[in-house]
Amino acid sequence: MNRLASKAAIVTGGAVGIGRACVLRMAQEGAKVAIFDVLEAEGHSLAHELSALGHEVAFLNVNVTDEAAMKTAIDEVASRFGGLHIMVNNAGISGTPSPTDQVSEADWDHVQAVNVKGVFFGTKHAIPHLRAAKGGSIINLSSIAGLIGVGNLGPYHASKGAVRLMSKNDAITYAAEGIRVNSIHPAYIWTPMVENHLRATAPDLEAAKKAAGEVHPVGHMGEPDDIAWAVVYLASDEAKFVTGTELVVDGGYTAR
């Protein structure tokens, strides 16, 4: 408890899946947390649930592809919480599961807008507030698809590879100001995004879920909480000497 006491955080895509788990764990560890998402019902419900337990949590309906909206919302959170110390750029989509020669320009652009521009806008407009706080932590959700090839997800791979190197560049750029930047690389985590991907690519969801779990040496998929604890660590002062790294949380998937 209280690993993040006196810190204020933003989690994009924070209403469901990995983002929701991050919000829960960060709030439980003492952080004030703002949820950014376009899923209004889910976001309000989570904020209400945690507020009722005594945590300081707010929901803002924000589309991460809209720079003006992102700046306004980040500034509002910093004003409301008395500063900003942690930016978790988690919002992401997988795109259409197609081979590259069948990907449309529209699908390519949409994946890059959410997964890459969303991280760019979050980082760009969080930096002034982290600078004012004399330091902080930016945590970008990449993927094992930012490290290795999985197949049939060209736009997603491109976007997650971009997030990995954006994180390293920004880690170098802002290190002297006490601003740490790291990326997290999950394998298959049982979330709505993974469930929707499996539904789109296999006729039998349960069989597909079992098969996806078995490709991990540990024998099963991860849970959102597995990533949330990694986020808590990178957000906390326990990771004060950790920047520019890629934290792989993948059940051994990339160890082969």
Backbone as CSV, one residue per row, in Angstrom:
resi,resn,N_x,N_y,N_z,CA_x,CA_y,CA_z,C_x,C_y,C_z
1,MET,0.823,-1.204,0.000,0.000,0.000,0.000,0.862,1.261,0.000
2,ASN,0.319,2.318,-0.583,0.951,3.647,-0.561,2.273,3.741,-1.317
3,ARG,2.487,2.833,-2.266,3.694,2.925,-3.096,3.629,4.152,-4.000
4,LEU,2.426,4.656,-4.242,2.264,5.821,-5.119,1.606,6.986,-4.375
5,ALA,1.749,7.018,-3.071,1.151,8.095,-2.280,1.669,9.447,-2.739
6,SER,0.782,10.440,-2.762,1.090,11.825,-3.141,1.380,11.997,-4.623
7,LYS,1.113,10.961,-5.437,1.326,11.071,-6.878,-0.005,11.150,-7.612
8,ALA,-0.012,11.882,-8.714,-1.193,11.992,-9.564,-0.891,11.347,-10.905
9,ALA,-1.854,10.593,-11.428,-1.623,9.796,-12.628,-2.773,9.916,-13.613
10,ILE,-2.447,9.674,-14.874,-3.432,9.547,-15.947,-3.225,8.192,-16.591
11,VAL,-4.321,7.493,-16.888,-4.265,6.240,-17.639,-5.175,6.379,-18.848
12,THR,-4.618,6.350,-20.050,-5.456,6.384,-21.247,-5.971,4.974,-21.522
13,GLY,-7.168,4.899,-22.095,-7.787,3.595,-22.273,-7.996,2.916,-20.939
14,GLY,-8.364,3.707,-19.933,-8.390,3.212,-18.568,-9.696,2.597,-18.105
15,ALA,-10.677,2.472,-18.979,-11.996,2.004,-18.537,-12.129,0.494,-18.504
16,VAL,-11.368,-0.211,-19.333,-11.498,-1.669,-19.408,-10.122,-2.305,-19.559
17,GLY,-10.084,-3.623,-19.415,-8.879,-4.386,-19.700,-7.678,-4.006,-18.859
18,ILE,-6.529,-3.926,-19.503,-5.279,-3.589,-18.817,-5.378,-2.214,-18.172
19,GLY,-5.958,-1.265,-18.874,-6.075,0.085,-18.329,-6.876,0.105,-17.042
20,ARG,-7.970,-0.628,-17.011,-8.803,-0.688,-15.802,-8.011,-1.264,-14.636
21,ALA,-7.269,-2.333,-14.898,-6.464,-2.943,-13.834,-5.413,-1.968,-13.319
22,CYS,-4.837,-1.186,-14.225,-3.847,-0.183,-13.821,-4.477,0.874,-12.921
23,VAL,-5.647,1.339,-13.305,-6.346,2.339,-12.492,-6.618,1.795,-11.098
24,LEU,-7.128,0.580,-11.022,-7.441,-0.041,-9.737,-6.202,-0.138,-8.849
25,ARG,-5.132,-0.697,-9.374,-3.928,-0.909,-8.564,-3.260,0.416,-8.184
26,MET,-3.240,1.360,-9.088,-2.603,2.642,-8.778,-3.393,3.389,-7.706
27,ALA,-4.707,3.338,-7.801,-5.534,3.982,-6.777,-5.326,3.305,-5.433
28,GLN,-5.280,1.984,-5.440,-5.073,1.244,-4.193,-3.705,1.539,-3.579
29,GLU,-2.751,1.920,-4.428,-1.409,2.249,-3.943,-1.263,3.734,-3.602
30,GLY,-2.383,4.455,-3.562,-2.379,5.813,-3.043,-2.355,6.926,-4.061
31,ALA,-2.361,6.619,-5.353,-2.327,7.667,-6.374,-3.712,8.254,-6.618
32,LYS,-3.739,9.525,-6.981,-4.933,10.124,-7.568,-4.884,9.745,-9.045
33,VAL,-5.986,9.250,-9.588,-5.952,8.712,-10.944,-7.071,9.281,-11.806
34,ALA,-6.697,9.708,-13.006,-7.676,10.128,-14.007,-7.762,9.071,-15.090
35,ILE,-8.982,8.671,-15.394,-9.254,7.696,-16.444,-9.600,8.452,-17.716
36,PHE,-8.841,8.226,-18.790,-9.179,8.771,-20.108,-9.695,7.617,-20.956
37,ASP,-10.879,7.782,-21.544,-11.414,6.731,-22.409,-12.606,7.293,-23.173
38,VAL,-12.977,6.612,-24.250,-14.194,6.966,-24.983,-15.359,6.086,-24.547
39,LEU,-15.093,5.096,-23.705,-16.144,4.221,-23.181,-16.724,4.875,-21.933
40,GLU,-17.736,5.690,-22.139,-18.221,6.565,-21.076,-18.873,5.800,-19.927
41,ALA,-19.731,4.847,-20.228,-20.424,4.115,-19.160,-19.425,3.366,-18.281
42,GLU,-18.476,2.676,-18.928,-17.484,1.901,-18.180,-16.565,2.806,-17.372
43,GLY,-16.190,3.944,-17.959,-15.304,4.867,-17.269,-15.947,5.498,-16.053
44,HIS,-17.185,5.948,-16.205,-17.906,6.540,-15.078,-18.134,5.501,-13.974
45,SER,-18.446,4.285,-14.375,-18.696,3.225,-13.397,-17.454,2.940,-12.567
46,LEU,-16.301,2.858,-13.218,-15.053,2.592,-12.499,-14.706,3.745,-11.565
47,ALA,-14.837,4.964,-12.057,-14.542,6.133,-11.220,-15.464,6.174,-10.005
48,HIS,-16.749,5.874,-10.213,-17.713,5.874,-9.100,-17.372,4.781,-8.095
49,GLU,-17.028,3.596,-8.606,-16.682,2.468,-7.739,-15.503,2.809,-6.834
50,LEU,-14.464,3.391,-7.399,-13.269,3.700,-6.612,-13.470,4.918,-5.712
51,SER,-14.224,5.893,-6.186,-14.510,7.067,-5.354,-15.298,6.661,-4.115
52,ALA,-16.213,5.697,-4.279,-17.012,5.225,-3.152,-16.157,4.537,-2.093
53,LEU,-14.983,4.068,-2.510,-14.056,3.416,-1.583,-13.064,4.406,-0.977
54,GLY,-13.227,5.683,-1.328,-12.376,6.709,-0.744,-11.174,7.108,-1.569
55,HIS,-11.074,6.599,-2.787,-9.963,6.968,-3.663,-10.334,8.200,-4.486
56,GLU,-9.338,8.983,-4.846,-9.581,10.167,-5.669,-9.375,9.787,-7.131
57,VAL,-10.477,9.551,-7.813,-10.457,9.066,-9.194,-11.464,9.859,-10.010
58,ALA,-11.072,10.237,-11.218,-11.958,10.997,-12.101,-11.981,10.355,-13.475
59,PHE,-13.101,10.485,-14.159,-13.217,10.004,-15.536,-13.397,11.186,-16.477
60,LEU,-12.649,11.168,-17.588,-12.818,12.165,-18.638,-12.977,11.444,-19.969
61,ASN,-13.996,11.814,-20.704,-14.220,11.236,-22.025,-13.249,11.896,-23.001
62,VAL,-12.206,11.168,-23.362,-11.139,11.722,-24.196,-10.778,10.732,-25.292
63,ASN,-10.720,11.226,-26.508,-10.228,10.450,-27.644,-8.749,10.774,-27.810
64,VAL,-7.880,9.774,-27.663,-6.434,10.042,-27.670,-5.913,10.500,-29.023
65,THR,-6.711,10.364,-30.083,-6.266,10.813,-31.403,-6.511,12.305,-31.622
66,ASP,-7.162,12.954,-30.672,-7.507,14.376,-30.773,-6.536,15.173,-29.900
67,GLU,-5.562,15.828,-30.509,-4.522,16.508,-29.735,-5.088,17.608,-28.849
68,ALA,-5.990,18.405,-29.373,-6.553,19.499,-28.572,-7.283,18.957,-27.346
69,ALA,-8.039,17.879,-27.555,-8.769,17.276,-26.436,-7.806,16.701,-25.409
70,MET,-6.733,16.086,-25.877,-5.740,15.516,-24.958,-5.079,16.611,-24.127
71,LYS,-4.674,17.683,-24.778,-4.022,18.777,-24.036,-4.966,19.363,-22.988
72,THR,-6.193,19.633,-23.408,-7.175,20.213,-22.488,-7.399,19.301,-21.282
73,ALA,-7.550,18.002,-21.551,-7.841,17.052,-20.471,-6.639,16.884,-19.546
74,ILE,-5.444,16.805,-20.090,-4.239,16.661,-19.261,-4.050,17.895,-18.393
75,ASP,-4.239,19.064,-18.975,-4.128,20.305,-18.191,-5.183,20.351,-17.084
76,GLU,-6.388,19.893,-17.405,-7.476,19.892,-16.417,-7.145,18.971,-15.249
77,VAL,-6.611,17.793,-15.551,-6.254,16.844,-14.495,-5.154,17.408,-13.607
78,ALA,-4.130,17.999,-14.225,-3.035,18.566,-13.441,-3.535,19.675,-12.523
79,SER,-4.480,20.470,-13.009,-5.056,21.532,-12.191,-5.891,20.949,-11.055
80,ARG,-6.699,19.952,-11.373,-7.598,19.338,-10.387,-6.824,18.608,-9.296
81,PHE,-5.761,17.886,-9.698,-5.002,17.069,-8.749,-3.803,17.801,-8.148
82,GLY,-3.568,19.029,-8.572,-2.423,19.771,-8.052,-1.100,19.334,-8.630
83,GLY,-1.140,18.823,-9.856,0.085,18.387,-10.524,-0.117,17.063,-11.233
84,LEU,0.922,16.607,-11.892,0.899,15.323,-12.590,2.284,14.692,-12.457
85,HIS,2.309,13.404,-12.111,3.570,12.702,-11.888,3.729,11.446,-12.731
86,ILE,2.602,10.899,-13.202,2.629,9.620,-13.916,1.702,9.700,-15.127
87,MET,2.226,9.332,-16.298,1.411,9.268,-17.512,1.504,7.854,-18.065
88,VAL,0.381,7.149,-18.082,0.342,5.793,-18.624,-0.384,5.835,-19.966
89,ASN,0.378,5.721,-21.043,-0.188,5.724,-22.391,-0.546,4.282,-22.756
90,ASN,-1.771,3.905,-22.429,-2.216,2.525,-22.570,-3.194,2.318,-23.722
91,ALA,-3.932,3.340,-24.114,-4.980,3.170,-25.133,-4.399,2.553,-26.398
92,GLY,-5.085,1.540,-26.907,-4.587,0.892,-28.115,-5.649,0.010,-28.744
93,ILE,-5.462,-0.261,-30.039,-6.345,-1.158,-30.779,-5.486,-2.111,-31.598
94,SER,-6.048,-3.248,-31.965,-5.270,-4.237,-32.727,-5.417,-4.067,-34.235
95,GLY,-6.516,-3.478,-34.669,-6.746,-3.355,-36.105,-7.275,-4.651,-36.702
96,THR,-7.485,-4.651,-38.000,-8.011,-5.818,-38.701,-6.940,-6.891,-38.837
97,PRO,-7.236,-8.150,-38.458,-6.228,-9.210,-38.553,-6.084,-9.721,-39.983
98,SER,-5.323,-8.985,-40.773,-5.150,-9.326,-42.186,-3.684,-9.290,-42.567
99,PRO,-3.277,-10.077,-43.572,-1.910,-9.945,-44.081,-1.722,-8.560,-44.691
100,THR,-0.493,-8.111,-44.754,-0.204,-6.728,-45.145,-0.792,-6.355,-46.502
101,ASP,-0.783,-7.281,-47.457,-1.281,-6.948,-48.792,-2.791,-6.778,-48.838
102,GLN,-3.461,-7.084,-47.712,-4.914,-6.922,-47.659,-5.351,-5.835,-46.666
103,VAL,-4.383,-5.107,-46.129,-4.699,-4.040,-45.182,-5.073,-2.771,-45.943
104,SER,-6.171,-2.144,-45.555,-6.565,-0.900,-46.207,-5.801,0.277,-45.610
105,GLU,-5.697,1.335,-46.383,-5.031,2.537,-45.883,-5.774,3.084,-44.668
106,ALA,-7.096,3.004,-44.693,-7.890,3.523,-43.581,-7.593,2.759,-42.292
107,ASP,-7.496,1.420,-42.394,-7.196,0.629,-41.199,-5.790,0.934,-40.695
108,TRP,-4.835,1.018,-41.613,-3.462,1.368,-41.233,-3.432,2.703,-40.472
109,ASP,-4.092,3.701,-41.047,-4.067,5.038,-40.441,-4.755,5.060,-39.080
110,HIS,-5.834,4.295,-38.947,-6.570,4.294,-37.676,-5.719,3.683,-36.557
111,VAL,-5.037,2.575,-36.862,-4.179,1.940,-35.850,-3.040,2.866,-35.455
112,GLN,-2.429,3.523,-36.437,-1.316,4.431,-36.106,-1.823,5.639,-35.313
113,ALA,-3.023,6.101,-35.635,-3.572,7.272,-34.932,-3.769,6.975,-33.450
114,VAL,-4.352,5.826,-33.144,-4.599,5.483,-31.736,-3.311,5.074,-31.034
115,ASN,-2.572,4.149,-31.638,-1.453,3.515,-30.948,-0.172,4.340,-30.931
116,VAL,0.008,5.189,-31.942,1.249,5.976,-32.021,0.988,7.452,-31.703
117,LYS,0.057,8.060,-32.424,-0.240,9.468,-32.132,-0.790,9.633,-30.721
118,GLY,-1.547,8.652,-30.246,-2.069,8.732,-28.882,-0.949,8.797,-27.858
119,VAL,0.094,7.995,-28.060,1.262,8.025,-27.168,2.004,9.351,-27.320
120,PHE,2.149,9.796,-28.542,2.816,11.079,-28.815,2.091,12.225,-28.111
121,PHE,0.773,12.309,-28.280,0.024,13.403,-27.665,0.070,13.310,-26.134
122,GLY,-0.056,12.094,-25.609,0.000,11.931,-24.163,1.329,12.373,-23.591
123,THR,2.402,11.968,-24.255,3.741,12.349,-23.797,3.965,13.844,-23.955
124,LYS,3.650,14.367,-25.124,3.889,15.781,-25.423,3.241,16.696,-24.386
125,HIS,2.004,16.409,-24.034,1.275,17.334,-23.165,1.395,16.991,-21.680
126,ALA,1.964,15.820,-21.377,2.275,15.510,-19.977,3.613,16.120,-19.570
127,ILE,4.541,16.231,-20.511,5.905,16.675,-20.193,5.936,18.007,-19.426
128,PRO,5.217,19.041,-19.847,5.288,20.299,-19.079,4.901,20.141,-17.614
129,HIS,3.943,19.274,-17.343,3.498,19.062,-15.960,4.499,18.212,-15.177
130,LEU,5.093,17.212,-15.829,6.126,16.416,-15.167,7.357,17.288,-14.894
131,ARG,7.638,18.159,-15.819,8.761,19.092,-15.635,8.490,20.012,-14.439
132,ALA,7.266,20.489,-14.334,6.899,21.355,-13.210,6.988,20.605,-11.887
133,ALA,6.743,19.296,-11.927,6.819,18.466,-10.721,8.248,18.040,-10.405
134,LYS,9.208,18.477,-11.227,10.626,18.121,-11.058,10.881,16.642,-11.294
135,GLY,10.078,16.053,-12.152,10.299,14.660,-12.506,9.018,13.862,-12.525
136,GLY,9.116,12.653,-13.061,7.944,11.798,-13.127,8.217,10.580,-13.975
137,SER,7.158,9.842,-14.265,7.284,8.584,-15.005,6.259,8.517,-16.119
138,ILE,6.737,8.229,-17.324,5.864,7.962,-18.465,6.001,6.479,-18.775
139,ILE,4.864,5.791,-18.860,4.844,4.354,-19.110,4.012,4.103,-20.354
140,ASN,4.641,3.567,-21.380,3.982,3.343,-22.655,3.735,1.849,-22.861
141,LEU,2.488,1.501,-23.154,2.153,0.103,-23.390,2.447,-0.257,-24.832
142,SER,3.494,-1.046,-25.019,3.808,-1.617,-26.320,3.268,-3.041,-26.330
143,SER,4.044,-4.007,-26.784,3.572,-5.380,-26.918,4.755,-6.253,-27.288
144,ILE,4.588,-7.569,-27.153,5.608,-8.445,-27.730,5.679,-8.223,-29.239
145,ALA,4.568,-7.699,-29.820,4.557,-7.388,-31.254,5.427,-6.175,-31.580
146,GLY,5.963,-5.519,-30.559,6.954,-4.477,-30.761,8.363,-5.024,-30.680
147,LEU,8.472,-6.333,-30.447,9.777,-6.990,-30.316,9.987,-8.098,-31.337
148,ILE,8.925,-8.834,-31.635,9.008,-9.975,-32.542,7.817,-9.955,-33.490
149,GLY,7.879,-10.773,-34.524,6.762,-10.908,-35.442,5.794,-11.981,-34.976
150,VAL,4.516,-11.700,-35.081,3.486,-12.672,-34.732,2.730,-13.114,-35.983
151,GLY,2.506,-12.164,-36.920,1.848,-12.505,-38.173,0.481,-11.867,-38.331
152,ASN,0.198,-11.392,-39.545,-1.123,-10.888,-39.936,-1.606,-9.678,-39.150
153,LEU,-0.710,-8.937,-38.567,-1.086,-7.713,-37.846,-0.070,-6.624,-38.151
154,GLY,0.144,-6.365,-39.434,1.166,-5.409,-39.847,1.035,-4.031,-39.225
155,PRO,-0.143,-3.407,-39.277,-0.282,-2.080,-38.668,-0.002,-2.090,-37.168
156,TYR,-0.463,-3.138,-36.494,-0.260,-3.254,-35.048,1.227,-3.405,-34.727
157,HIS,1.919,-4.286,-35.456,3.357,-4.453,-35.246,4.104,-3.140,-35.468
158,ALA,3.772,-2.452,-36.552,4.434,-1.186,-36.848,4.224,-0.178,-35.726
159,SER,2.987,-0.135,-35.214,2.676,0.831,-34.165,3.385,0.498,-32.862
160,LYS,3.437,-0.774,-32.505,4.046,-1.149,-31.236,5.577,-1.077,-31.299
161,GLY,6.147,-1.302,-32.470,7.579,-1.067,-32.640,7.902,0.408,-32.510
162,ALA,7.034,1.238,-33.040,7.211,2.687,-32.911,7.170,3.114,-31.455
163,VAL,6.229,2.568,-30.691,6.109,2.929,-29.276,7.384,2.554,-28.523
164,ARG,7.947,1.404,-28.841,9.186,0.971,-28.180,10.306,1.982,-28.384
165,LEU,10.506,2.415,-29.621,11.623,3.327,-29.898,11.307,4.764,-29.517
166,MET,10.040,5.154,-29.570,9.659,6.463,-29.037,10.019,6.545,-27.559
167,SER,9.771,5.456,-26.843,10.048,5.422,-25.401,11.543,5.588,-25.133
168,LYS,12.365,4.905,-25.913,13.809,5.006,-25.709,14.317,6.409,-26.046
169,ASN,13.821,6.974,-27.129,14.230,8.327,-27.503,13.859,9.333,-26.419
170,ASP,12.622,9.237,-25.918,12.179,10.193,-24.903,12.880,9.966,-23.568
171,ALA,13.244,8.717,-23.291,14.004,8.443,-22.062,15.327,9.204,-22.079
172,ILE,15.990,9.203,-23.223,17.255,9.925,-23.357,17.015,11.430,-23.318
173,THR,15.989,11.871,-24.009,15.708,13.297,-24.127,15.437,13.953,-22.777
174,TYR,14.682,13.255,-21.906,14.215,13.894,-20.671,14.879,13.364,-19.402
175,ALA,15.874,12.498,-19.543,16.497,11.896,-18.353,17.085,12.939,-17.418
176,ALA,17.716,13.964,-17.977,18.372,14.975,-17.140,17.366,15.780,-16.317
177,GLU,16.083,15.719,-16.698,15.050,16.447,-15.964,14.325,15.551,-14.955
178,GLY,14.812,14.346,-14.789,14.191,13.439,-13.826,12.920,12.794,-14.328
179,ILE,12.710,12.834,-15.631,11.520,12.216,-16.225,11.924,10.890,-16.843
180,ARG,11.381,9.812,-16.305,11.703,8.477,-16.786,10.649,8.019,-17.799
181,VAL,11.092,7.304,-18.832,10.182,6.805,-19.864,10.532,5.350,-20.162
182,ASN,9.555,4.482,-20.013,9.761,3.054,-20.247,8.583,2.465,-21.017
183,SER,8.810,1.324,-21.646,7.722,0.624,-22.333,7.512,-0.744,-21.694
184,ILE,6.275,-1.195,-21.730,5.909,-2.523,-21.246,5.434,-3.347,-22.436
185,HIS,5.847,-4.609,-22.463,5.572,-5.478,-23.616,4.850,-6.751,-23.179
186,PRO,3.516,-6.704,-23.119,2.755,-7.902,-22.752,2.676,-8.887,-23.910
187,ALA,2.490,-10.153,-23.563,2.082,-11.157,-24.549,0.552,-11.171,-24.551
188,TYR,-0.052,-12.342,-24.745,-1.513,-12.400,-24.738,-2.026,-12.224,-23.308
189,ILE,-2.823,-11.192,-23.114,-3.466,-10.918,-21.839,-4.975,-11.005,-22.087
190,TRP,-5.699,-11.701,-21.205,-7.132,-11.894,-21.448,-7.882,-10.590,-21.193
191,THR,-8.118,-9.855,-22.256,-8.791,-8.566,-22.238,-9.860,-8.561,-23.334
192,PRO,-10.740,-7.565,-23.329,-11.717,-7.474,-24.425,-11.052,-7.400,-25.802
193,MET,-9.886,-6.727,-25.907,-9.223,-6.623,-27.199,-8.766,-7.987,-27.694
194,VAL,-8.163,-8.790,-26.813,-7.717,-10.129,-27.204,-8.916,-11.017,-27.503
195,GLU,-9.957,-10.928,-26.690,-11.155,-11.725,-26.950,-11.746,-11.394,-28.314
196,ASN,-11.835,-10.114,-28.646,-12.387,-9.714,-29.945,-11.497,-10.189,-31.090
197,HIS,-10.174,-10.135,-30.871,-9.236,-10.612,-31.899,-9.443,-12.106,-32.144
198,LEU,-9.573,-12.888,-31.089,-9.757,-14.330,-31.248,-11.102,-14.644,-31.885
199,ARG,-12.123,-13.890,-31.519,-13.434,-14.107,-32.137,-13.386,-13.852,-33.647
200,ALA,-12.545,-12.886,-34.034,-12.460,-12.522,-35.451,-11.610,-13.487,-36.268
201,THR,-10.791,-14.280,-35.592,-9.835,-15.120,-36.316,-10.058,-16.616,-36.136
202,ALA,-11.003,-17.007,-35.276,-11.223,-18.435,-35.031,-12.711,-18.715,-34.827
203,PRO,-13.194,-19.863,-35.308,-14.621,-20.183,-35.169,-15.009,-20.608,-33.751
204,ASP,-14.049,-21.116,-32.990,-14.331,-21.629,-31.638,-13.513,-20.810,-30.638
205,LEU,-14.182,-19.913,-29.902,-13.468,-18.999,-29.001,-12.711,-19.755,-27.910
206,GLU,-13.351,-20.738,-27.287,-12.703,-21.443,-26.183,-11.476,-22.211,-26.659
207,ALA,-11.579,-22.823,-27.827,-10.433,-23.549,-28.379,-9.308,-22.572,-28.726
208,ALA,-9.688,-21.419,-29.261,-8.685,-20.411,-29.610,-8.014,-19.853,-28.364
209,LYS,-8.802,-19.653,-27.311,-8.241,-19.153,-26.051,-7.253,-20.153,-25.471
210,LYS,-7.614,-21.440,-25.503,-6.730,-22.489,-24.994,-5.440,-22.546,-25.814
211,ALA,-5.566,-22.471,-27.140,-4.387,-22.539,-28.009,-3.482,-21.332,-27.802
212,ALA,-4.093,-20.161,-27.638,-3.292,-18.951,-27.417,-2.558,-19.029,-26.090
213,GLY,-3.186,-19.624,-25.094,-2.526,-19.778,-23.806,-1.352,-20.720,-23.877
214,GLU,-1.499,-21.784,-24.664,-0.466,-22.819,-24.722,0.813,-22.382,-25.430
215,VAL,0.780,-21.288,-26.191,2.017,-20.831,-26.847,2.954,-20.139,-25.856
216,HIS,2.477,-19.859,-24.654,3.326,-19.296,-23.608,3.944,-20.445,-22.812
217,PRO,5.241,-20.420,-22.553,5.855,-21.502,-21.781,5.182,-21.765,-20.442
218,VAL,4.605,-20.737,-19.805,3.919,-20.965,-18.529,2.587,-21.693,-18.716
219,GLY,2.110,-21.789,-19.979,0.935,-22.603,-20.270,-0.398,-21.894,-20.281
220,HIS,-0.399,-20.583,-20.116,-1.674,-19.861,-20.105,-1.433,-18.393,-20.435
221,MET,-2.518,-17.705,-20.763,-2.454,-16.260,-20.990,-2.276,-15.534,-19.670
222,GLY,-1.848,-14.271,-19.766,-1.742,-13.442,-18.577,-3.061,-12.771,-18.255
223,GLU,-3.079,-12.127,-17.104,-4.245,-11.366,-16.662,-3.891,-9.883,-16.628
224,PRO,-4.891,-8.996,-16.747,-4.599,-7.561,-16.700,-3.789,-7.150,-15.477
225,ASP,-4.019,-7.806,-14.353,-3.291,-7.488,-13.131,-1.786,-7.709,-13.271
226,ASP,-1.390,-8.677,-14.109,0.036,-8.923,-14.316,0.716,-7.687,-14.889
227,ILE,0.009,-6.963,-15.725,0.563,-5.742,-16.312,0.410,-4.567,-15.359
228,ALA,-0.681,-4.548,-14.622,-0.918,-3.450,-13.685,0.196,-3.356,-12.644
229,TRP,0.655,-4.504,-12.153,1.727,-4.470,-11.155,3.038,-3.975,-11.758
230,ALA,3.262,-4.291,-13.036,4.449,-3.766,-13.712,4.364,-2.247,-13.832
231,VAL,3.179,-1.744,-14.108,2.963,-0.301,-14.194,3.197,0.358,-12.838
232,VAL,2.668,-0.240,-11.786,2.883,0.305,-10.437,4.375,0.398,-10.143
233,TYR,5.110,-0.642,-10.460,6.560,-0.629,-10.227,7.237,0.514,-10.978
234,LEU,6.976,0.629,-12.276,7.639,1.665,-13.070,7.194,3.070,-12.663
235,ALA,5.995,3.190,-12.122,5.492,4.491,-11.679,6.080,4.903,-10.339
236,SER,6.526,3.915,-9.560,6.955,4.171,-8.189,8.424,4.580,-8.112
237,ASP,8.812,5.054,-6.944,10.206,5.415,-6.714,11.110,4.193,-6.624
238,GLU,10.527,3.013,-6.562,11.318,1.779,-6.606,12.078,1.671,-7.933
239,ALA,11.535,2.317,-8.978,12.137,2.258,-10.306,12.873,3.554,-10.654
240,LYS,13.377,4.258,-9.650,13.985,5.577,-9.886,15.228,5.517,-10.777
241,PHE,15.842,4.333,-10.928,17.035,4.195,-11.773,16.712,3.443,-13.063
242,VAL,15.426,3.337,-13.367,14.984,2.576,-14.536,14.381,3.521,-15.565
243,THR,15.051,3.672,-16.679,14.498,4.472,-17.780,15.051,3.956,-19.102
244,GLY,14.245,4.087,-20.152,14.658,3.647,-21.477,14.653,2.146,-21.649
245,THR,13.986,1.445,-20.760,14.001,-0.013,-20.842,12.677,-0.545,-21.353
246,GLU,12.680,-1.809,-21.742,11.457,-2.491,-22.166,11.206,-3.626,-21.177
247,LEU,10.128,-3.511,-20.451,9.776,-4.516,-19.457,8.847,-5.530,-20.125
248,VAL,9.361,-6.732,-20.325,8.613,-7.774,-21.031,7.867,-8.624,-20.013
249,VAL,6.549,-8.674,-20.148,5.693,-9.447,-19.241,4.907,-10.408,-20.126
250,ASP,5.485,-11.568,-20.388,4.953,-12.391,-21.469,4.895,-13.891,-21.197
251,GLY,5.015,-14.299,-19.935,4.925,-15.732,-19.647,5.962,-16.558,-20.371
252,GLY,7.066,-15.935,-20.762,8.135,-16.657,-21.446,8.023,-16.702,-22.950
253,TYR,7.006,-16.033,-23.510,6.727,-16.125,-24.950,7.961,-15.802,-25.790
254,THR,8.648,-14.713,-25.484,9.783,-14.291,-26.330,11.102,-14.923,-25.912
255,ALA,11.079,-15.837,-24.930,12.318,-16.476,-24.490,12.731,-17.618,-25.413
256,ARG,11.860,-18.051,-26.292,12.174,-19.195,-27.179,13.254,-18.839,-28.187
